[in-house]
Amino acid sequence: MPDTIPAPPAGRPRRSLTTDSARFAREVLEPVRAIVGERGLLTDRDAMQPLMVAWRDNWEGRVPLVVMPASTEELAAVVAVCARTGTPIVPQGGNTGLTGASQPHGDDTEIVISTRRMNRIRAIDLDNDTITVDAGVVLQTIQETARAQGRLFPLSLGAEGSCQIGGNLSTNAGGVQALRYGTARALVAGLEVVLPDGRVWDGLRGLRKDNAGYDLKQLFIGAEGTLGIITAATLKLLPLPTASATAFLATASPATAVAWLRRAKALLGESITTMELMERRCVDIAMRHNGAIRDPLADRHDWYLMVEIADQGEQAPLEARLLAAFEAGLENGELLDGTIAASAEQAAGIRRIREGAPEGQRLEGASYKHDVSVPVSQVPRFIAEADAALAARFPGIRSFAFGHLGDGNIHYNPIQAEGGDKDLWQSFLPEVNLIVHDIVARLGGSITAEHGIGRLRINEVPRYKSAVEMEMMRRLKRCFDPQNLMNPGKLLPDAG
Amino acid sequence: MPDTIPAPPAGRPRRSLTTDSARFAREVLEPVRAIVGERGLLTDRDAMQPLMVAWRDNWEGRVPLVVMPASTEELAAVVAVCARTGTPIVPQGGNTGLTGASQPHGDDTEIVISTRRMNRIRAIDLDNDTITVDAGVVLQTIQETARAQGRLFPLSLGAEGSCQIGGNLSTNAGGVQALRYGTARALVAGLEVVLPDGRVWDGLRGLRKDNAGYDLKQLFIGAEGTLGIITAATLKLLPLPTASATAFLATASPATAVAWLRRAKALLGESITTMELMERRCVDIAMRHNGAIRDPLADRHDWYLMVEIADQGEQAPLEARLLAAFEAGLENGELLDGTIAASAEQAAGIRRIREGAPEGQRLEGASYKHDVSVPVSQVPRFIAEADAALAARFPGIRSFAFGHLGDGNIHYNPIQAEGGDKDLWQSFLPEVNLIVHDIVARLGGSITAEHGIGRLRINEVPRYKSAVEMEMMRRLKRCFDPQNLMNPGKLLPDAG
């Protein structure tokens, strides 16, 4: 279903670049063409179309120009042209985001700079366990390059086959292994960034410790392209685990799930890579829409955990450790049943259940997506309060919660009543958002744990942040992008 | 030996606050007294003296007032007085830093705000694995509070019995376990900060994932108190390992040490908490000055590694894993000899060697301390080039390198020639720094890996950072502290 489309914020430039098309051609298009050449730009509306739309939402952008620089130098020169002419820029990577951060607005007020042609692996240093890549390298390529050298690049998410690392870093992507390895931010040793004035900041240091001044790279990670364009990164690699074990466990409630998580951490330490919580309906709906998905357990239960652990060493002792933690959970009443995958195929089957939940949900009618986080200790209360509040207001609404329990990051995505009118239910979205996000805020949480603000949440953010915090964000934006040229109308509602 | 004392930077305020002492009393002292009460301030020079000096260096500050607020509200109100009156502030925690960042200048131009009375543990959340503490809580208190609950707070360093967490975060402290757990930055979930205008930013969120806007806490971590005063933090706790193993291993050179580190990471994964490199002279000098230190190996070797691994589970399998990695190193010629501690006492004995190196060095005459990092792959080259360059320029100089090999963080601290004139050798310091730091920079390193800039390195930093980077740092400073009131003359040579 479509997400809300917030109105353009007051501060966003509204002048169409094509109002004076001769001037645009003279001042922007031709200088850019001279920098990147014919291969480095698109002006044809059909050719640009795939970059104008998001894969999940119904936003559609419209720009007079897409630039695809082949190098940092080209990209910097293009940004310098934009800075000189006051031309707003939407930076775009793989265009797989879920918040509209990488789509232009629909009014020809911006140009797109895509990193898709900047896709070199620049270097890999096996003694330092770092890899240096262009921003446009696809995440999966980095994973595979690392794996071929016996290393792990642990960032992993659904879009990994097409998302680009520059976008992953600009949105501080999370994914299913963040519990153990942290979000994208934790995996960055150094960055190269083109600043809004077209200068290049070379912060591509492959260091794990560097306290020589402000840690400037932190500014650009998660900034959604509003402070500059990440053009390259030096990323940390980890030892590739040699053994892994996967379990599908039944539990009575989010509270018992949290209790077992606590026990599991004490027994399994940092070997836990994945700890996904799902309610029964997620399993039912995943199975309903995908014949390849099966419930591995004989009986039905209300809640499930999908757990993966990984480590160096042999397979058997690792499985034994997971089994011991499972049995301790059964003994203490935190778990009700479960199975540990006996083969790679069985492990894949378990993962498929979790992966099938979002797709199944999409086919069930209107649903309300929330990418929230609360302290892990508050997850049971959050789900209970949100379920109760929504059921009272919207009788028949079907709860649908799954997510990364270990991070307190729940994709709380309730679905319309069975058989209800989809359009009617879609119209409830703003009120559902408000109810859910108010509860999240009261419990000390965040209304976007991993997807970011983009356009989707831009008008909700000020409700949940203090005036001080909003002003600090605006100050930072003005400090680095005083012309408000970098991805205007994203992340901050009234920048510029 | 004393480190260099850089001249006050051009931009630092030079007006003594006591020139017009009646005005200072009326506009600053009395309003502050009204906020914090008699117990919350010091004006007596003798009483203030311990806060004016650094424990290792010979800097000595002089201020007319030390304020010790009891709460964030008091501290914020004091900062507001300073903002209104243009009074520069030196924030101070445990005063254990090594760069002069927490000492005032010696000319009565600043006041000190100490967090020593802000020492409450505010909350601990065991399901969320977080602890919320005032900035003035001593690091060891946090470690012990966590341990009592079966949790690990992994930040660990020599000064842990007196340093305060606010200072640890403001300097992004590293320590001996950073290889596994990261520096202080990696352990922060949320911060509370008093901004230079006296407003409080409440960013005390206990979340592991939060992509709702710029990650503002990153600005203040490692900023050395130049952008605001950290008043509280929510910190991440980890599972407490239940087993650990310690080894003292002999190796031929830094290059063989790096080769074995690579093998050890493949075999032991993230269980490696400590990987300290030492040259033979460190062992000799540690033993010479501390009778309790013994060489655990029968033969002399040129280089050593002190290794610790830790994990959940039983002791015996963990020791077996370390033994297997040791034996693999012997077989492949990366290691020459070694011993694995068979008891806690033996492990303590091994740690004592490493801990004895800095103290032994101090007693050997003039030495030249460098807290540098390079990519791990460049450590052998760095040590070889620096040794050669110094030996050529200063015949008889004794190499003395130890440090955190796993992070590429080497404390490269050569010592004067045996029996040479100490004053003469001390006078070589600037040239030694230049030679060493130029090599570090050429190899892509940092001139301060963990200690920070403070006053010690303030005039060296611009040589090793690009003009773009220096300007970005200045911009950030001006953006958040336009009056240059927060710890002026630290970190940035020409702020304000």
Chai-1 contact restraints between the chains, C-beta under 6 A:
chainA,res_idxA,chainB,res_idxB,connection_type,confidence,min_distance_angstrom,max_distance_angstrom,comment,restraint_id
A,D125,B,S377,contact,1.0,0.0,6.0,A-B,restraint_1
A,D127,B,V258,contact,1.0,0.0,6.0,A-B,restraint_2
A,D127,B,R262,contact,1.0,0.0,6.0,A-B,restraint_3
A,D127,B,V376,contact,1.0,0.0,6.0,A-B,restraint_4
A,D127,B,S377,contact,1.0,0.0,6.0,A-B,restraint_5
A,N128,B,P375,contact,1.0,0.0,6.0,A-B,restraint_6
A,N128,B,V376,contact,1.0,0.0,6.0,A-B,restraint_7
A,N128,B,S377,contact,1.0,0.0,6.0,A-B,restraint_8
A,N172,B,N211,contact,1.0,0.0,6.0,A-B,restraint_9
A,G174,B,K209,contact,1.0,0.0,6.0,A-B,restraint_10
A,R199,B,V468,contact,1.0,0.0,6.0,A-B,restraint_11
A,W201,B,V468,contact,1.0,0.0,6.0,A-B,restraint_12
A,G206,B,P375,contact,1.0,0.0,6.0,A-B,restraint_13
A,L207,B,S373,contact,1.0,0.0,6.0,A-B,restraint_14
A,L207,B,S446,contact,1.0,0.0,6.0,A-B,restraint_15
A,R208,B,D407,contact,1.0,0.0,6.0,A-B,restraint_16
A,K209,B,G174,contact,1.0,0.0,6.0,A-B,restraint_17
A,K209,B,S373,contact,1.0,0.0,6.0,A-B,restraint_18
A,K209,B,D407,contact,1.0,0.0,6.0,A-B,restraint_19
A,K209,B,N409,contact,1.0,0.0,6.0,A-B,restraint_20
A,K209,B,A449,contact,1.0,0.0,6.0,A-B,restraint_21
A,K209,B,E450,contact,1.0,0.0,6.0,A-B,restraint_22
A,D210,B,S446,contact,1.0,0.0,6.0,A-B,restraint_23
A,N211,B,N172,contact,1.0,0.0,6.0,A-B,restraint_24
A,N211,B,G222,contact,1.0,0.0,6.0,A-B,restraint_25
A,N211,B,T448,contact,1.0,0.0,6.0,A-B,restraint_26
A,N211,B,E450,contact,1.0,0.0,6.0,A-B,restraint_27
A,N211,B,G452,contact,1.0,0.0,6.0,A-B,restraint_28
A,A212,B,S446,contact,1.0,0.0,6.0,A-B,restraint_29
A,A212,B,I447,contact,1.0,0.0,6.0,A-B,restraint_30
A,A212,B,T448,contact,1.0,0.0,6.0,A-B,restraint_31
A,G213,B,M473,contact,1.0,0.0,6.0,A-B,restraint_32
A,Y214,B,M473,contact,1.0,0.0,6.0,A-B,restraint_33
A,Y214,B,L476,contact,1.0,0.0,6.0,A-B,restraint_34
A,D215,B,G222,contact,1.0,0.0,6.0,A-B,restraint_35
A,L216,B,M472,contact,1.0,0.0,6.0,A-B,restraint_36
A,Q218,B,Q218,contact,1.0,0.0,6.0,A-B,restraint_37
A,G222,B,N211,contact,1.0,0.0,6.0,A-B,restraint_38
A,G222,B,D215,contact,1.0,0.0,6.0,A-B,restraint_39
A,P239,B,K265,contact,1.0,0.0,6.0,A-B,restraint_40
A,P239,B,A266,contact,1.0,0.0,6.0,A-B,restraint_41
A,P239,B,G269,contact,1.0,0.0,6.0,A-B,restraint_42
A,V258,B,D127,contact,1.0,0.0,6.0,A-B,restraint_43
A,R262,B,D127,contact,1.0,0.0,6.0,A-B,restraint_44
A,K265,B,P239,contact,1.0,0.0,6.0,A-B,restraint_45
A,A266,B,P239,contact,1.0,0.0,6.0,A-B,restraint_46
A,L267,B,Q312,contact,1.0,0.0,6.0,A-B,restraint_47
A,G269,B,P239,contact,1.0,0.0,6.0,A-B,restraint_48
A,G269,B,D311,contact,1.0,0.0,6.0,A-B,restraint_49
A,G269,B,Q312,contact,1.0,0.0,6.0,A-B,restraint_50
A,D311,B,G269,contact,1.0,0.0,6.0,A-B,restraint_51
A,Q312,B,L267,contact,1.0,0.0,6.0,A-B,restraint_52
A,Q312,B,G269,contact,1.0,0.0,6.0,A-B,restraint_53
A,S373,B,L207,contact,1.0,0.0,6.0,A-B,restraint_54
A,S373,B,K209,contact,1.0,0.0,6.0,A-B,restraint_55
A,P375,B,N128,contact,1.0,0.0,6.0,A-B,restraint_56
A,P375,B,G206,contact,1.0,0.0,6.0,A-B,restraint_57
A,V376,B,D127,contact,1.0,0.0,6.0,A-B,restraint_58
A,V376,B,N128,contact,1.0,0.0,6.0,A-B,restraint_59
A,S377,B,D125,contact,1.0,0.0,6.0,A-B,restraint_60
A,S377,B,D127,contact,1.0,0.0,6.0,A-B,restraint_61
A,S377,B,N128,contact,1.0,0.0,6.0,A-B,restraint_62
A,D407,B,R208,contact,1.0,0.0,6.0,A-B,restraint_63
A,D407,B,K209,contact,1.0,0.0,6.0,A-B,restraint_64
A,N409,B,K209,contact,1.0,0.0,6.0,A-B,restraint_65
A,S446,B,L207,contact,1.0,0.0,6.0,A-B,restraint_66
A,S446,B,D210,contact,1.0,0.0,6.0,A-B,restraint_67
A,S446,B,A212,contact,1.0,0.0,6.0,A-B,restraint_68
A,I447,B,A212,contact,1.0,0.0,6.0,A-B,restraint_69
A,T448,B,N211,contact,1.0,0.0,6.0,A-B,restraint_70
A,T448,B,A212,contact,1.0,0.0,6.0,A-B,restraint_71
A,A449,B,K209,contact,1.0,0.0,6.0,A-B,restraint_72
A,E450,B,K209,contact,1.0,0.0,6.0,A-B,restraint_73
A,E450,B,N211,contact,1.0,0.0,6.0,A-B,restraint_74
A,G452,B,N211,contact,1.0,0.0,6.0,A-B,restraint_75
A,V468,B,R199,contact,1.0,0.0,6.0,A-B,restraint_76
A,V468,B,W201,contact,1.0,0.0,6.0,A-B,restraint_77
A,M472,B,L216,contact,1.0,0.0,6.0,A-B,restraint_78
A,M473,B,G213,contact,1.0,0.0,6.0,A-B,restraint_79
A,M473,B,Y214,contact,1.0,0.0,6.0,A-B,restraint_80
A,R475,B,C479,contact,1.0,0.0,6.0,A-B,restraint_81
A,L476,B,Y214,contact,1.0,0.0,6.0,A-B,restraint_82
A,C479,B,R475,contact,1.0,0.0,6.0,A-B,restraint_83
A,C479,B,C479,contact,1.0,0.0,6.0,A-B,restraint_84
